[in-house]
Amino acid sequence: MAVILVVFIGLAEMMEIEFDGKKSEAAVRMEALGQVQTEGRIAEVEYVSEEHFRILLDSDEKGEILYNVFGKSEINIYELPGKRAEVNGELKLPDTSDNPGMFDYRQYLRTEGIYLTGECSFENISVIGMDPDPLKGVLINRVSIFKSDFCRRMDEVREGSAGLFSGMLFGDSSRMSEEIYDSFRENGTAHILSVSGLHVGIIYGAANGIMGKRRKSLAAVCISAAMLAACALLASFSISVMRAVTMIAFHMLAERTHRRYDLISAACITAVIFMIFNPYMLFNSGFILSFSAVISLAVAGGGLNRIIKRKNTFIRIMIPIISIQAGMLPVNIYLFNYFSFAAFISNIPVIFLSSVMIPLGLAGFLISLLGETFDVLFEGIAVICAFLGEMMVFFNDVTGAQGRMGFHMPCPPESLIIIYYILLFMLFSEYSVLHPLNRRSICMLVAAVLFICACSSVKEHYEPEVVFVDVGQGDCIHIRTPSGKNYLVDGGGSLYSDYDVGDKVLLPYLLKNGAGKLDGIFISHLDADHYKGASFLNGVMDTGKIYLYEGYKKSEDEAAARLNAEKKDIYYIRKGSIIHLDEGVSIEMVFPDRSVPVNLMEETDLNELSAVLMLNYKGTRILLTGEIWEDEEECIKSRCRCDIVKVPHHGSRYSSSEGFVAGTGASAAVIQVGNNNFGHPDESVIERYRKKGIIVFRNDEDGAVLVDIDPGGFKVSGFKGGKSYEF
């Protein structure tokens, strides 16, 4: 009944329906957008860079608002939490995902109870004074300052050590280097770098060890409760910590009342409590990971303990590690598209060291509150902690073999994940161990699982045949063929930024949409906003052949270097070349008209020789124009008849001539463009297409543009906003 109640409440909240028929509180908050002055209490701050930080404002009327604040702060930003302030900034809805399957920032913030974001400069924040509530005001303020001072003093003793301990003790990873975090993430040990249930369990276990048999006394319970409350406060009440604190509270209650404590029951009750307060919690990765870890430990760990009767110290250590890693395997792959064999090895030294570092670091934090009198003791603890932290990083790197033990994986189908957990429960639950299955039952079970796995290979999701991927600046088109092959035309990229589109957008997009490899990439020309993303992909996954205009043969060494590819993997094409991708699916090169050698070592306008491709997908023709200008459009005017046209050169005013637009006869046009993309697209260009009755889609407004192709026609839809037309 509790689960049904939670689901019902969740659906009502997500559909913005109240039981009295009025709009939900979330809907009311989202109506207050634009330039607005708000007053409230600053709950949290997060450092981003010297001239950028974030504040979480618990406003009086609009709930919690996450502001991005720009400009150099004249005060220590960690003195702001707990104070009331007036903020004059631009309020807006949080960004949603631009491409199918990608991270949805708006949904994530809703899991944190945040419905609005804002932007302002530091000058537009007026601090009024301390919040009158002593718990939300003075206490929060002093804790924030204490944490900041602790990290500063740790860095003074050993530079760079504060980042590790800020994450492990307080859940703040903003001080940590990206390289260290990525290394731990790839090895499946990143849970150590942010406060989690493991950390709370270590502290609780250490306290119980000190109190011994007296831990069940009322005084000991009160001390433990205060300690748990302090852990939650230091970690800013993060989900994983609150899960651990709540479950430990149930454990202490069971001990005091002499009742049996059941781990799975405690986890389920805690999850229900969380979801009653915020139904969106179901979509929070921290919520999913935290509860899947504890349930995996309860089911798989309990089963292995019953199966393995004789256990030495090594086996006792490995059982919980194997149980948690095996139980979280599909969840980790689904959320992060990565699996590392190193997780089974790396977690042994990392967890062992953390079990020493966390209590020691917490002791150092408490000593730091006592003032300069105990500086020598603090510095001694800080040196030991820094040394242990360096050992942890070293062992993590060694056992992880510099990432060679891990690999990227596409998202598994949801049905396969369900099967996995059903099978795990059947094999390791208390019932199945006490009542072993006979051979016939096992054969029937295996046959049923194989049958469901085969069924799960059928498409489970809405999968458009062609996707104009939103890569910001640049072009990228993803083509899915009927037999499941995947091709890209261009790979996006930034001309004047180090932002790696391949790493941040393309790889996650492909893996989230089931493409663990590519069967080929077509590159229209070697400008950065068309090839850089593909260059990254060539280094991390199987991308098949790379198709390139034959004029680049003269500079094949430089072309291969830019594409991060072997020369043997580049297949040169010319006008009239037809590449058959699958049955009924082909790409023809229609421009340049003749072979013109390209010297990449000289300053040349590569746009003039941009390859123009015609995709024929079971009768639907899609013209992919790269970055040609009006002169090049004139050359293909007689061969540009199509159903969908990718607007040349991101909608530049020097492209899409009247004759070209009329010659396409297209029903829909797609402009691949990012926000503030050098003034593209030009309004006059958009008007030319609209005058011809052509529906215009654009990435910066519609997100990814999806093309569904059926025997009777096709449908074009914007991923954001619901814009959709059938032709």
Order of alpha helices (4+ residues) and beta strands (2+ residues): alpha-alpha-beta-beta-beta-beta-alpha-beta-beta-alpha-alpha-alpha-alpha-alpha-alpha-alpha-alpha-alpha-alpha-beta-alpha-alpha-beta-alpha-alpha-alpha-beta-beta-beta-alpha-beta-alpha-beta-alpha-beta-beta-beta-beta-beta-alpha-beta-alpha-beta-alpha-beta-alpha-beta-beta-beta
